[in-house]
Amino acid sequence: MQFLKPAPLSLGDFRQALAANPQLGLRFRLPTGGLTPIHLHLTEVARVEKRYIDCGGTIRTDVSARLQLWAADDTDHRVGCAKALQVLERGAGLVGVTDVPLEVEHDFPFLTVFPVVGSVVEGAERIFLLAAKQADCLAPDVCIPNACKPGSGCC
């Protein structure tokens, strides 16, 4: 059985969802099903560029937009959709484009990066859905010879 991986939401899709209901509160649903605290801060908007070489020798570049979330002791703090849009506007020149995948960086309990894969409106909140980020081999033809692929019986 092959599981489908949800496609990451783009920064542009995120902005559209925020703008559709600016009066709503903003939360994020973690891959475990729990919600981020209502009093979180949106502390960073970043463009992240990663240049690397995979195990097969191919040089690759990934670009994404990343939001950093932080929950402080000020439990009266609230960032709603309208406020998040304002923060995104401040970072628009830095990020540059809106068709890049969006990720969220959040303490869980260690600083972890989650792809944003969708959103729902529940009550008075827009809730963005976070997925677990998984490692994968990018060069299986080099790392896993054809004669020894999983399921072939040789491994």
Number of C-alpha atoms within 10 A of each C-alpha: 3 4 5 6 10 11 12 19 21 22 23 15 18 19 16 13 20 23 15 12 16 18 15 20 22 25 22 23 19 18 14 9 11 9 15 19 17 18 19 24 17 20 11 16 20 18 19 13 11 9 10 12 11 12 13 13 11 10 10 10 9 11 15 20 23 23 20 19 20 17 17 12 8 10 11 9 13 17 18 22 23 18 17 18 19 11 16 20 14 11 16 15 10 13 20 12 14 16 14 21 21 24 25 20 18 20 13 10 6 8 12 13 19 22 23 27 20 19 19 13 14 10 9 12 19 23 21 21 21 24 22 15 13 7 6 7 12 14 13 13 11 12 13 13 10 11 10 12 14 11 7 9 8 8 9
